[in-house]
Amino acid sequence: MNKGELRETVAKETGLTGADAERAVDAALSAIVSAVAKGERVSIAGFGTFEPRERSAREGRNPQTGETMQIAATTVPGFKAAAAFKKAVAG
């Protein structure tokens, strides 16, 4: 499913127009991205938790030359699925 299909599903399930559903999806995704970028956790019951995760500095290797290099520490987004989500996927 891509963003357009998600928009159509939201529109169908809620009775919103396609444009209104797209604004709703965009607003929800934007709110999640903004909160995680600020270092906050976003928990959605029955779905999961989005959170920033620290990745420490490490040594890597250039695959073309084989040369070792330092990879800087960074913060990356993480997601942990809720039990209900995992159960639905597992069948």
PDB file of N, CA, C and O in Angstrom:
ATOM      1  N   MET A   1       0.857  -1.178   0.000  1.00  0.00           N
ATOM      2  CA  MET A   1       0.000   0.000   0.000  1.00  0.00           C
ATOM      3  C   MET A   1       0.897   1.232   0.000  1.00  0.00           C
ATOM      4  O   MET A   1       1.850   1.328   0.772  1.00  0.00           O
ATOM      5  N   ASN A   2       0.569   2.171  -0.883  1.00  0.00           N
ATOM      6  CA  ASN A   2       1.310   3.424  -0.903  1.00  0.00           C
ATOM      7  C   ASN A   2       0.435   4.538  -0.307  1.00  0.00           C
ATOM      8  O   ASN A   2      -0.687   4.287   0.133  1.00  0.00           O
ATOM      9  N   LYS A   3       0.958   5.756  -0.298  1.00  0.00           N
ATOM     10  CA  LYS A   3       0.257   6.859   0.348  1.00  0.00           C
ATOM     11  C   LYS A   3      -1.097   7.146  -0.326  1.00  0.00           C
ATOM     12  O   LYS A   3      -2.071   7.458   0.358  1.00  0.00           O
ATOM     13  N   GLY A   4      -1.158   7.045  -1.636  1.00  0.00           N
ATOM     14  CA  GLY A   4      -2.406   7.282  -2.343  1.00  0.00           C
ATOM     15  C   GLY A   4      -3.465   6.244  -1.984  1.00  0.00           C
ATOM     16  O   GLY A   4      -4.640   6.572  -1.818  1.00  0.00           O
ATOM     17  N   GLU A   5      -3.038   4.999  -1.868  1.00  0.00           N
ATOM     18  CA  GLU A   5      -3.964   3.938  -1.477  1.00  0.00           C
ATOM     19  C   GLU A   5      -4.420   4.123  -0.034  1.00  0.00           C
ATOM     20  O   GLU A   5      -5.578   3.866   0.295  1.00  0.00           O
ATOM     21  N   LEU A   6      -3.514   4.565   0.817  1.00  0.00           N
ATOM     22  CA  LEU A   6      -3.879   4.849   2.204  1.00  0.00           C
ATOM     23  C   LEU A   6      -4.913   5.968   2.253  1.00  0.00           C
ATOM     24  O   LEU A   6      -5.901   5.877   2.982  1.00  0.00           O
ATOM     25  N   ARG A   7      -4.684   7.014   1.481  1.00  0.00           N
ATOM     26  CA  ARG A   7      -5.631   8.128   1.418  1.00  0.00           C
ATOM     27  C   ARG A   7      -7.018   7.639   0.989  1.00  0.00           C
ATOM     28  O   ARG A   7      -8.025   8.016   1.588  1.00  0.00           O
ATOM     29  N   GLU A   8      -7.065   6.805  -0.039  1.00  0.00           N
ATOM     30  CA  GLU A   8      -8.349   6.290  -0.529  1.00  0.00           C
ATOM     31  C   GLU A   8      -9.031   5.415   0.528  1.00  0.00           C
ATOM     32  O   GLU A   8     -10.251   5.472   0.680  1.00  0.00           O
ATOM     33  N   THR A   9      -8.268   4.621   1.245  1.00  0.00           N
ATOM     34  CA  THR A   9      -8.830   3.782   2.299  1.00  0.00           C
ATOM     35  C   THR A   9      -9.396   4.636   3.423  1.00  0.00           C
ATOM     36  O   THR A   9     -10.492   4.370   3.916  1.00  0.00           O
ATOM     37  N   VAL A  10      -8.656   5.659   3.829  1.00  0.00           N
ATOM     38  CA  VAL A  10      -9.138   6.566   4.884  1.00  0.00           C
ATOM     39  C   VAL A  10     -10.402   7.274   4.422  1.00  0.00           C
ATOM     40  O   VAL A  10     -11.351   7.408   5.194  1.00  0.00           O
ATOM     41  N   ALA A  11     -10.428   7.726   3.187  1.00  0.00           N
ATOM     42  CA  ALA A  11     -11.612   8.411   2.657  1.00  0.00           C
ATOM     43  C   ALA A  11     -12.817   7.473   2.668  1.00  0.00           C
ATOM     44  O   ALA A  11     -13.916   7.872   3.055  1.00  0.00           O
ATOM     45  N   LYS A  12     -12.614   6.252   2.250  1.00  0.00           N
ATOM     46  CA  LYS A  12     -13.705   5.275   2.195  1.00  0.00           C
ATOM     47  C   LYS A  12     -14.213   4.921   3.591  1.00  0.00           C
ATOM     48  O   LYS A  12     -15.422   4.840   3.811  1.00  0.00           O
ATOM     49  N   GLU A  13     -13.292   4.710   4.534  1.00  0.00           N
ATOM     50  CA  GLU A  13     -13.673   4.303   5.893  1.00  0.00           C
ATOM     51  C   GLU A  13     -14.332   5.427   6.695  1.00  0.00           C
ATOM     52  O   GLU A  13     -15.170   5.165   7.558  1.00  0.00           O
ATOM     53  N   THR A  14     -13.954   6.674   6.413  1.00  0.00           N
ATOM     54  CA  THR A  14     -14.451   7.790   7.216  1.00  0.00           C
ATOM     55  C   THR A  14     -15.525   8.612   6.529  1.00  0.00           C
ATOM     56  O   THR A  14     -16.207   9.405   7.178  1.00  0.00           O
ATOM     57  N   GLY A  15     -15.684   8.435   5.230  1.00  0.00           N
ATOM     58  CA  GLY A  15     -16.654   9.247   4.505  1.00  0.00           C
ATOM     59  C   GLY A  15     -16.116  10.614   4.132  1.00  0.00           C
ATOM     60  O   GLY A  15     -16.865  11.463   3.649  1.00  0.00           O
ATOM     61  N   LEU A  16     -14.824  10.842   4.349  1.00  0.00           N
ATOM     62  CA  LEU A  16     -14.216  12.113   3.954  1.00  0.00           C
ATOM     63  C   LEU A  16     -13.997  12.136   2.449  1.00  0.00           C
ATOM     64  O   LEU A  16     -13.976  11.092   1.797  1.00  0.00           O
ATOM     65  N   THR A  17     -13.836  13.330   1.906  1.00  0.00           N
ATOM     66  CA  THR A  17     -13.458  13.436   0.504  1.00  0.00           C
ATOM     67  C   THR A  17     -11.999  13.018   0.380  1.00  0.00           C
ATOM     68  O   THR A  17     -11.287  12.954   1.382  1.00  0.00           O
ATOM     69  N   GLY A  18     -11.552  12.735  -0.825  1.00  0.00           N
ATOM     70  CA  GLY A  18     -10.159  12.355  -1.047  1.00  0.00           C
ATOM     71  C   GLY A  18      -9.194  13.423  -0.568  1.00  0.00           C
ATOM     72  O   GLY A  18      -8.164  13.117   0.033  1.00  0.00           O
ATOM     73  N   ALA A  19      -9.530  14.680  -0.836  1.00  0.00           N
ATOM     74  CA  ALA A  19      -8.666  15.798  -0.430  1.00  0.00           C
ATOM     75  C   ALA A  19      -8.609  15.922   1.090  1.00  0.00           C
ATOM     76  O   ALA A  19      -7.540  16.142   1.659  1.00  0.00           O
ATOM     77  N   ASP A  20      -9.767  15.780   1.749  1.00  0.00           N
ATOM     78  CA  ASP A  20      -9.783  15.857   3.210  1.00  0.00           C
ATOM     79  C   ASP A  20      -9.029  14.688   3.830  1.00  0.00           C
ATOM     80  O   ASP A  20      -8.320  14.860   4.822  1.00  0.00           O
ATOM     81  N   ALA A  21      -9.179  13.511   3.253  1.00  0.00           N
ATOM     82  CA  ALA A  21      -8.468  12.335   3.764  1.00  0.00           C
ATOM     83  C   ALA A  21      -6.966  12.511   3.592  1.00  0.00           C
ATOM     84  O   ALA A  21      -6.190  12.130   4.470  1.00  0.00           O
ATOM     85  N   GLU A  22      -6.550  13.087   2.462  1.00  0.00           N
ATOM     86  CA  GLU A  22      -5.119  13.319   2.235  1.00  0.00           C
ATOM     87  C   GLU A  22      -4.573  14.307   3.267  1.00  0.00           C
ATOM     88  O   GLU A  22      -3.476  14.107   3.787  1.00  0.00           O
ATOM     89  N   ARG A  23      -5.320  15.366   3.567  1.00  0.00           N
ATOM     90  CA  ARG A  23      -4.876  16.323   4.583  1.00  0.00           C
ATOM     91  C   ARG A  23      -4.794  15.653   5.955  1.00  0.00           C
ATOM     92  O   ARG A  23      -3.878  15.938   6.727  1.00  0.00           O
ATOM     93  N   ALA A  24      -5.734  14.773   6.262  1.00  0.00           N
ATOM     94  CA  ALA A  24      -5.718  14.070   7.551  1.00  0.00           C
ATOM     95  C   ALA A  24      -4.510  13.144   7.658  1.00  0.00           C
ATOM     96  O   ALA A  24      -3.832  13.118   8.685  1.00  0.00           O
ATOM     97  N   VAL A  25      -4.245  12.388   6.602  1.00  0.00           N
ATOM     98  CA  VAL A  25      -3.083  11.480   6.596  1.00  0.00           C
ATOM     99  C   VAL A  25      -1.798  12.288   6.706  1.00  0.00           C
ATOM    100  O   VAL A  25      -0.914  11.951   7.494  1.00  0.00           O
ATOM    101  N   ASP A  26      -1.692  13.363   5.911  1.00  0.00           N
ATOM    102  CA  ASP A  26      -0.499  14.221   5.953  1.00  0.00           C
ATOM    103  C   ASP A  26      -0.292  14.819   7.342  1.00  0.00           C
ATOM    104  O   ASP A  26       0.835  14.866   7.837  1.00  0.00           O
ATOM    105  N   ALA A  27      -1.373  15.277   7.972  1.00  0.00           N
ATOM    106  CA  ALA A  27      -1.271  15.882   9.298  1.00  0.00           C
ATOM    107  C   ALA A  27      -0.818  14.857  10.337  1.00  0.00           C
ATOM    108  O   ALA A  27       0.019  15.164  11.186  1.00  0.00           O
ATOM    109  N   ALA A  28      -1.361  13.653  10.275  1.00  0.00           N
ATOM    110  CA  ALA A  28      -0.970  12.606  11.229  1.00  0.00           C
ATOM    111  C   ALA A  28       0.496  12.237  11.065  1.00  0.00           C
ATOM    112  O   ALA A  28       1.232  12.142  12.047  1.00  0.00           O
ATOM    113  N   LEU A  29       0.919  12.030   9.824  1.00  0.00           N
ATOM    114  CA  LEU A  29       2.320  11.667   9.581  1.00  0.00           C
ATOM    115  C   LEU A  29       3.262  12.802   9.977  1.00  0.00           C
ATOM    116  O   LEU A  29       4.326  12.560  10.547  1.00  0.00           O
ATOM    117  N   SER A  30       2.875  14.025   9.680  1.00  0.00           N
ATOM    118  CA  SER A  30       3.694  15.186  10.031  1.00  0.00           C
ATOM    119  C   SER A  30       3.834  15.322  11.543  1.00  0.00           C
ATOM    120  O   SER A  30       4.914  15.640  12.041  1.00  0.00           O
ATOM    121  N   ALA A  31       2.753  15.085  12.272  1.00  0.00           N
ATOM    122  CA  ALA A  31       2.792  15.169  13.730  1.00  0.00           C
ATOM    123  C   ALA A  31       3.730  14.109  14.307  1.00  0.00           C
ATOM    124  O   ALA A  31       4.472  14.387  15.249  1.00  0.00           O
ATOM    125  N   ILE A  32       3.704  12.899  13.751  1.00  0.00           N
ATOM    126  CA  ILE A  32       4.591  11.831  14.223  1.00  0.00           C
ATOM    127  C   ILE A  32       6.035  12.191  13.942  1.00  0.00           C
ATOM    128  O   ILE A  32       6.884  12.079  14.826  1.00  0.00           O
ATOM    129  N   VAL A  33       6.328  12.624  12.720  1.00  0.00           N
ATOM    130  CA  VAL A  33       7.701  12.984  12.346  1.00  0.00           C
ATOM    131  C   VAL A  33       8.212  14.124  13.227  1.00  0.00           C
ATOM    132  O   VAL A  33       9.340  14.064  13.715  1.00  0.00           O
ATOM    133  N   SER A  34       7.405  15.152  13.434  1.00  0.00           N
ATOM    134  CA  SER A  34       7.826  16.305  14.253  1.00  0.00           C
ATOM    135  C   SER A  34       8.127  15.895  15.685  1.00  0.00           C
ATOM    136  O   SER A  34       9.131  16.322  16.256  1.00  0.00           O
ATOM    137  N   ALA A  35       7.268  15.072  16.266  1.00  0.00           N
ATOM    138  CA  ALA A  35       7.468  14.656  17.657  1.00  0.00           C
ATOM    139  C   ALA A  35       8.731  13.814  17.798  1.00  0.00           C
ATOM    140  O   ALA A  35       9.518  14.032  18.719  1.00  0.00           O
ATOM    141  N   VAL A  36       8.932  12.863  16.904  1.00  0.00           N
ATOM    142  CA  VAL A  36      10.128  12.003  16.995  1.00  0.00           C
ATOM    143  C   VAL A  36      11.389  12.834  16.739  1.00  0.00           C
ATOM    144  O   VAL A  36      12.418  12.603  17.374  1.00  0.00           O
ATOM    145  N   ALA A  37      11.319  13.791  15.822  1.00  0.00           N
ATOM    146  CA  ALA A  37      12.469  14.664  15.550  1.00  0.00           C
ATOM    147  C   ALA A  37      12.848  15.494  16.772  1.00  0.00           C
ATOM    148  O   ALA A  37      14.013  15.852  16.940  1.00  0.00           O
ATOM    149  N   LYS A  38      11.857  15.807  17.639  1.00  0.00           N
ATOM    150  CA  LYS A  38      12.121  16.562  18.870  1.00  0.00           C
ATOM    151  C   LYS A  38      12.610  15.656  20.001  1.00  0.00           C
ATOM    152  O   LYS A  38      12.926  16.138  21.089  1.00  0.00           O
ATOM    153  N   GLY A  39      12.673  14.353  19.749  1.00  0.00           N
ATOM    154  CA  GLY A  39      13.138  13.426  20.776  1.00  0.00           C
ATOM    155  C   GLY A  39      12.023  12.795  21.583  1.00  0.00           C
ATOM    156  O   GLY A  39      12.288  12.141  22.591  1.00  0.00           O
ATOM    157  N   GLU A  40      10.790  12.977  21.167  1.00  0.00           N
ATOM    158  CA  GLU A  40       9.648  12.441  21.901  1.00  0.00           C
ATOM    159  C   GLU A  40       9.249  11.066  21.366  1.00  0.00           C
ATOM    160  O   GLU A  40       9.552  10.712  20.226  1.00  0.00           O
ATOM    161  N   ARG A  41       8.564  10.303  22.213  1.00  0.00           N
ATOM    162  CA  ARG A  41       7.981   9.026  21.804  1.00  0.00           C
ATOM    163  C   ARG A  41       6.527   9.263  21.425  1.00  0.00           C
ATOM    164  O   ARG A  41       5.836  10.068  22.050  1.00  0.00           O
ATOM    165  N   VAL A  42       6.070   8.561  20.402  1.00  0.00           N
ATOM    166  CA  VAL A  42       4.677   8.636  19.993  1.00  0.00           C
ATOM    167  C   VAL A  42       4.104   7.225  20.090  1.00  0.00           C
ATOM    168  O   VAL A  42       4.489   6.338  19.327  1.00  0.00           O
ATOM    169  N   SER A  43       3.181   7.021  21.032  1.00  0.00           N
ATOM    170  CA  SER A  43       2.562   5.713  21.225  1.00  0.00           C
ATOM    171  C   SER A  43       1.128   5.750  20.726  1.00  0.00           C
ATOM    172  O   SER A  43       0.344   6.620  21.106  1.00  0.00           O
ATOM    173  N   ILE A  44       0.798   4.793  19.870  1.00  0.00           N
ATOM    174  CA  ILE A  44      -0.555   4.669  19.353  1.00  0.00           C
ATOM    175  C   ILE A  44      -1.039   3.288  19.782  1.00  0.00           C
ATOM    176  O   ILE A  44      -0.562   2.265  19.289  1.00  0.00           O
ATOM    177  N   ALA A  45      -1.994   3.277  20.706  1.00  0.00           N
ATOM    178  CA  ALA A  45      -2.485   2.022  21.279  1.00  0.00           C
ATOM    179  C   ALA A  45      -2.966   1.082  20.188  1.00  0.00           C
ATOM    180  O   ALA A  45      -3.714   1.479  19.294  1.00  0.00           O
ATOM    181  N   GLY A  46      -2.529  -0.166  20.270  1.00  0.00           N
ATOM    182  CA  GLY A  46      -2.925  -1.180  19.312  1.00  0.00           C
ATOM    183  C   GLY A  46      -2.132  -1.142  18.018  1.00  0.00           C
ATOM    184  O   GLY A  46      -2.270  -2.038  17.185  1.00  0.00           O
ATOM    185  N   PHE A  47      -1.311  -0.128  17.835  1.00  0.00           N
ATOM    186  CA  PHE A  47      -0.513   0.005  16.612  1.00  0.00           C
ATOM    187  C   PHE A  47       0.972  -0.124  16.898  1.00  0.00           C
ATOM    188  O   PHE A  47       1.635  -1.022  16.378  1.00  0.00           O
ATOM    189  N   GLY A  48       1.499   0.783  17.735  1.00  0.00           N
ATOM    190  CA  GLY A  48       2.910   0.711  18.065  1.00  0.00           C
ATOM    191  C   GLY A  48       3.457   2.023  18.578  1.00  0.00           C
ATOM    192  O   GLY A  48       2.718   2.973  18.834  1.00  0.00           O
ATOM    193  N   THR A  49       4.779   2.053  18.724  1.00  0.00           N
ATOM    194  CA  THR A  49       5.463   3.220  19.264  1.00  0.00           C
ATOM    195  C   THR A  49       6.581   3.653  18.328  1.00  0.00           C
ATOM    196  O   THR A  49       7.417   2.849  17.917  1.00  0.00           O
ATOM    197  N   PHE A  50       6.579   4.933  18.001  1.00  0.00           N
ATOM    198  CA  PHE A  50       7.652   5.547  17.227  1.00  0.00           C
ATOM    199  C   PHE A  50       8.549   6.264  18.225  1.00  0.00           C
ATOM    200  O   PHE A  50       8.051   6.935  19.128  1.00  0.00           O
ATOM    201  N   GLU A  51       9.863   6.132  18.078  1.00  0.00           N
ATOM    202  CA  GLU A  51      10.774   6.794  19.004  1.00  0.00           C
ATOM    203  C   GLU A  51      12.128   7.030  18.349  1.00  0.00           C
ATOM    204  O   GLU A  51      12.510   6.316  17.422  1.00  0.00           O
ATOM    205  N   PRO A  52      12.854   8.039  18.838  1.00  0.00           N
ATOM    206  CA  PRO A  52      14.216   8.247  18.341  1.00  0.00           C
ATOM    207  C   PRO A  52      15.148   7.233  19.006  1.00  0.00           C
ATOM    208  O   PRO A  52      15.010   6.935  20.192  1.00  0.00           O
ATOM    209  N   ARG A  53      16.081   6.717  18.244  1.00  0.00           N
ATOM    210  CA  ARG A  53      17.060   5.767  18.782  1.00  0.00           C
ATOM    211  C   ARG A  53      18.459   6.263  18.459  1.00  0.00           C
ATOM    212  O   ARG A  53      18.745   6.720  17.352  1.00  0.00           O
ATOM    213  N   GLU A  54      19.317   6.157  19.461  1.00  0.00           N
ATOM    214  CA  GLU A  54      20.702   6.584  19.289  1.00  0.00           C
ATOM    215  C   GLU A  54      21.511   5.457  18.661  1.00  0.00           C
ATOM    216  O   GLU A  54      21.458   4.313  19.113  1.00  0.00           O
ATOM    217  N   ARG A  55      22.247   5.786  17.631  1.00  0.00           N
ATOM    218  CA  ARG A  55      23.159   4.824  17.013  1.00  0.00           C
ATOM    219  C   ARG A  55      24.570   5.330  17.281  1.00  0.00           C
ATOM    220  O   ARG A  55      24.927   6.432  16.863  1.00  0.00           O
ATOM    221  N   SER A  56      25.363   4.540  17.968  1.00  0.00           N
ATOM    222  CA  SER A  56      26.700   4.981  18.360  1.00  0.00           C
ATOM    223  C   SER A  56      27.649   4.992  17.165  1.00  0.00           C
ATOM    224  O   SER A  56      27.403   4.367  16.133  1.00  0.00           O
ATOM    225  N   ALA A  57      28.738   5.724  17.348  1.00  0.00           N
ATOM    226  CA  ALA A  57      29.770   5.784  16.314  1.00  0.00           C
ATOM    227  C   ALA A  57      30.394   4.392  16.163  1.00  0.00           C
ATOM    228  O   ALA A  57      30.491   3.630  17.125  1.00  0.00           O
ATOM    229  N   ARG A  58      30.804   4.087  14.955  1.00  0.00           N
ATOM    230  CA  ARG A  58      31.388   2.776  14.704  1.00  0.00           C
ATOM    231  C   ARG A  58      32.326   2.850  13.512  1.00  0.00           C
ATOM    232  O   ARG A  58      32.359   3.831  12.769  1.00  0.00           O
ATOM    233  N   GLU A  59      33.073   1.794  13.361  1.00  0.00           N
ATOM    234  CA  GLU A  59      33.991   1.711  12.235  1.00  0.00           C
ATOM    235  C   GLU A  59      33.310   0.937  11.117  1.00  0.00           C
ATOM    236  O   GLU A  59      32.737  -0.129  11.343  1.00  0.00           O
ATOM    237  N   GLY A  60      33.377   1.480   9.919  1.00  0.00           N
ATOM    238  CA  GLY A  60      32.784   0.819   8.763  1.00  0.00           C
ATOM    239  C   GLY A  60      33.835   0.581   7.695  1.00  0.00           C
ATOM    240  O   GLY A  60      35.010   0.904   7.868  1.00  0.00           O
ATOM    241  N   ARG A  61      33.393   0.021   6.607  1.00  0.00           N
ATOM    242  CA  ARG A  61      34.314  -0.277   5.516  1.00  0.00           C
ATOM    243  C   ARG A  61      33.686   0.165   4.201  1.00  0.00           C
ATOM    244  O   ARG A  61      32.520  -0.122   3.932  1.00  0.00           O
ATOM    245  N   ASN A  62      34.478   0.873   3.377  1.00  0.00           N
ATOM    246  CA  ASN A  62      34.034   1.274   2.054  1.00  0.00           C
ATOM    247  C   ASN A  62      33.985   0.017   1.191  1.00  0.00           C
ATOM    248  O   ASN A  62      35.016  -0.625   0.993  1.00  0.00           O
ATOM    249  N   PRO A  63      32.807  -0.352   0.669  1.00  0.00           N
ATOM    250  CA  PRO A  63      32.710  -1.594  -0.081  1.00  0.00           C
ATOM    251  C   PRO A  63      33.480  -1.585  -1.409  1.00  0.00           C
ATOM    252  O   PRO A  63      33.845  -2.646  -1.916  1.00  0.00           O
ATOM    253  N   GLN A  64      33.725  -0.414  -1.967  1.00  0.00           N
ATOM    254  CA  GLN A  64      34.451  -0.348  -3.232  1.00  0.00           C
ATOM    255  C   GLN A  64      35.954  -0.463  -3.053  1.00  0.00           C
ATOM    256  O   GLN A  64      36.631  -1.114  -3.848  1.00  0.00           O
ATOM    257  N   THR A  65      36.478   0.170  -2.006  1.00  0.00           N
ATOM    258  CA  THR A  65      37.930   0.191  -1.828  1.00  0.00           C
ATOM    259  C   THR A  65      38.400  -0.706  -0.689  1.00  0.00           C
ATOM    260  O   THR A  65      39.582  -1.046  -0.621  1.00  0.00           O
ATOM    261  N   GLY A  66      37.504  -1.091   0.197  1.00  0.00           N
ATOM    262  CA  GLY A  66      37.889  -1.889   1.356  1.00  0.00           C
ATOM    263  C   GLY A  66      38.496  -1.049   2.471  1.00  0.00           C
ATOM    264  O   GLY A  66      38.850  -1.583   3.523  1.00  0.00           O
ATOM    265  N   GLU A  67      38.620   0.244   2.259  1.00  0.00           N
ATOM    266  CA  GLU A  67      39.218   1.154   3.238  1.00  0.00           C
ATOM    267  C   GLU A  67      38.292   1.297   4.454  1.00  0.00           C
ATOM    268  O   GLU A  67      37.076   1.422   4.309  1.00  0.00           O
ATOM    269  N   THR A  68      38.892   1.277   5.659  1.00  0.00           N
ATOM    270  CA  THR A  68      38.092   1.472   6.868  1.00  0.00           C
ATOM    271  C   THR A  68      37.822   2.963   7.051  1.00  0.00           C
ATOM    272  O   THR A  68      38.615   3.816   6.651  1.00  0.00           O
ATOM    273  N   MET A  69      36.673   3.247   7.670  1.00  0.00           N
ATOM    274  CA  MET A  69      36.293   4.635   7.893  1.00  0.00           C
ATOM    275  C   MET A  69      35.460   4.726   9.151  1.00  0.00           C
ATOM    276  O   MET A  69      34.864   3.737   9.577  1.00  0.00           O
ATOM    277  N   GLN A  70      35.412   5.895   9.744  1.00  0.00           N
ATOM    278  CA  GLN A  70      34.605   6.129  10.939  1.00  0.00           C
ATOM    279  C   GLN A  70      33.221   6.592  10.519  1.00  0.00           C
ATOM    280  O   GLN A  70      33.085   7.500   9.700  1.00  0.00           O
ATOM    281  N   ILE A  71      32.204   5.972  11.077  1.00  0.00           N
ATOM    282  CA  ILE A  71      30.828   6.376  10.850  1.00  0.00           C
ATOM    283  C   ILE A  71      30.384   7.092  12.118  1.00  0.00           C
ATOM    284  O   ILE A  71      30.453   6.536  13.213  1.00  0.00           O
ATOM    285  N   ALA A  72      29.931   8.321  11.961  1.00  0.00           N
ATOM    286  CA  ALA A  72      29.566   9.165  13.108  1.00  0.00           C
ATOM    287  C   ALA A  72      28.316   8.654  13.820  1.00  0.00           C
ATOM    288  O   ALA A  72      27.473   7.984  13.223  1.00  0.00           O
ATOM    289  N   ALA A  73      28.215   8.978  15.092  1.00  0.00           N
ATOM    290  CA  ALA A  73      27.013   8.676  15.868  1.00  0.00           C
ATOM    291  C   ALA A  73      25.858   9.485  15.301  1.00  0.00           C
ATOM    292  O   ALA A  73      26.047  10.598  14.810  1.00  0.00           O
ATOM    293  N   THR A  74      24.677   8.923  15.373  1.00  0.00           N
ATOM    294  CA  THR A  74      23.507   9.615  14.835  1.00  0.00           C
ATOM    295  C   THR A  74      22.246   9.152  15.556  1.00  0.00           C
ATOM    296  O   THR A  74      22.257   8.159  16.283  1.00  0.00           O
ATOM    297  N   THR A  75      21.186   9.875  15.345  1.00  0.00           N
ATOM    298  CA  THR A  75      19.881   9.501  15.878  1.00  0.00           C
ATOM    299  C   THR A  75      19.017   9.070  14.701  1.00  0.00           C
ATOM    300  O   THR A  75      18.940   9.766  13.689  1.00  0.00           O
ATOM    301  N   VAL A  76      18.370   7.922  14.841  1.00  0.00           N
ATOM    302  CA  VAL A  76      17.524   7.392  13.775  1.00  0.00           C
ATOM    303  C   VAL A  76      16.128   7.133  14.323  1.00  0.00           C
ATOM    304  O   VAL A  76      15.970   6.910  15.524  1.00  0.00           O
ATOM    305  N   PRO A  77      15.109   7.159  13.462  1.00  0.00           N
ATOM    306  CA  PRO A  77      13.760   6.835  13.932  1.00  0.00           C
ATOM    307  C   PRO A  77      13.615   5.328  14.107  1.00  0.00           C
ATOM    308  O   PRO A  77      14.176   4.543  13.343  1.00  0.00           O
ATOM    309  N   GLY A  78      12.852   4.938  15.126  1.00  0.00           N
ATOM    310  CA  GLY A  78      12.597   3.524  15.364  1.00  0.00           C
ATOM    311  C   GLY A  78      11.114   3.292  15.558  1.00  0.00           C
ATOM    312  O   GLY A  78      10.377   4.201  15.940  1.00  0.00           O
ATOM    313  N   PHE A  79      10.678   2.065  15.294  1.00  0.00           N
ATOM    314  CA  PHE A  79       9.282   1.707  15.473  1.00  0.00           C
ATOM    315  C   PHE A  79       9.206   0.331  16.113  1.00  0.00           C
ATOM    316  O   PHE A  79       9.897  -0.600  15.699  1.00  0.00           O
ATOM    317  N   LYS A  80       8.366   0.214  17.117  1.00  0.00           N
ATOM    318  CA  LYS A  80       8.116  -1.069  17.755  1.00  0.00           C
ATOM    319  C   LYS A  80       6.621  -1.344  17.664  1.00  0.00           C
ATOM    320  O   LYS A  80       5.808  -0.583  18.188  1.00  0.00           O
ATOM    321  N   ALA A  81       6.270  -2.427  17.001  1.00  0.00           N
ATOM    322  CA  ALA A  81       4.858  -2.773  16.806  1.00  0.00           C
ATOM    323  C   ALA A  81       4.233  -3.227  18.110  1.00  0.00           C
ATOM    324  O   ALA A  81       4.878  -3.882  18.929  1.00  0.00           O
ATOM    325  N   ALA A  82       2.963  -2.870  18.292  1.00  0.00           N
ATOM    326  CA  ALA A  82       2.202  -3.298  19.464  1.00  0.00           C
ATOM    327  C   ALA A  82       1.827  -4.779  19.316  1.00  0.00           C
ATOM    328  O   ALA A  82       1.839  -5.327  18.214  1.00  0.00           O
ATOM    329  N   ALA A  83       1.499  -5.404  20.430  1.00  0.00           N
ATOM    330  CA  ALA A  83       1.153  -6.812  20.430  1.00  0.00           C
ATOM    331  C   ALA A  83      -0.027  -7.113  19.499  1.00  0.00           C
ATOM    332  O   ALA A  83      -0.026  -8.127  18.803  1.00  0.00           O
ATOM    333  N   ALA A  84      -1.022  -6.241  19.489  1.00  0.00           N
ATOM    334  CA  ALA A  84      -2.194  -6.441  18.628  1.00  0.00           C
ATOM    335  C   ALA A  84      -1.800  -6.394  17.152  1.00  0.00           C
ATOM    336  O   ALA A  84      -2.333  -7.156  16.346  1.00  0.00           O
ATOM    337  N   PHE A  85      -0.885  -5.518  16.799  1.00  0.00           N
ATOM    338  CA  PHE A  85      -0.394  -5.405  15.424  1.00  0.00           C
ATOM    339  C   PHE A  85       0.359  -6.674  15.052  1.00  0.00           C
ATOM    340  O   PHE A  85       0.140  -7.242  13.982  1.00  0.00           O
ATOM    341  N   LYS A  86       1.240  -7.113  15.931  1.00  0.00           N
ATOM    342  CA  LYS A  86       2.012  -8.340  15.667  1.00  0.00           C
ATOM    343  C   LYS A  86       1.081  -9.539  15.499  1.00  0.00           C
ATOM    344  O   LYS A  86       1.290 -10.374  14.619  1.00  0.00           O
ATOM    345  N   LYS A  87       0.058  -9.620  16.340  1.00  0.00           N
ATOM    346  CA  LYS A  87      -0.878 -10.728  16.273  1.00  0.00           C
ATOM    347  C   LYS A  87      -1.661 -10.709  14.956  1.00  0.00           C
ATOM    348  O   LYS A  87      -1.881 -11.757  14.348  1.00  0.00           O
ATOM    349  N   ALA A  88      -2.077  -9.527  14.520  1.00  0.00           N
ATOM    350  CA  ALA A  88      -2.826  -9.411  13.270  1.00  0.00           C
ATOM    351  C   ALA A  88      -1.973  -9.823  12.065  1.00  0.00           C
ATOM    352  O   ALA A  88      -2.473 -10.459  11.137  1.00  0.00           O
ATOM    353  N   VAL A  89      -0.696  -9.463  12.079  1.00  0.00           N
ATOM    354  CA  VAL A  89       0.196  -9.814  10.989  1.00  0.00           C
ATOM    355  C   VAL A  89       0.483 -11.313  10.971  1.00  0.00           C
ATOM    356  O   VAL A  89       0.551 -11.928   9.907  1.00  0.00           O
ATOM    357  N   ALA A  90       0.650 -11.895  12.161  1.00  0.00           N
ATOM    358  CA  ALA A  90       0.969 -13.322  12.270  1.00  0.00           C
ATOM    359  C   ALA A  90      -0.220 -14.191  11.879  1.00  0.00           C
ATOM    360  O   ALA A  90      -0.052 -15.359  11.528  1.00  0.00           O
ATOM    361  N   GLY A  91      -1.417 -13.623  11.939  1.00  0.00           N
ATOM    362  CA  GLY A  91      -2.605 -14.381  11.538  1.00  0.00           C
ATOM    363  C   GLY A  91      -3.243 -14.994  12.717  1.00  0.00           C
ATOM    364  O   GLY A  91      -4.260 -15.674  12.585  1.00  0.00           O
TER     365      GLY A  91
END
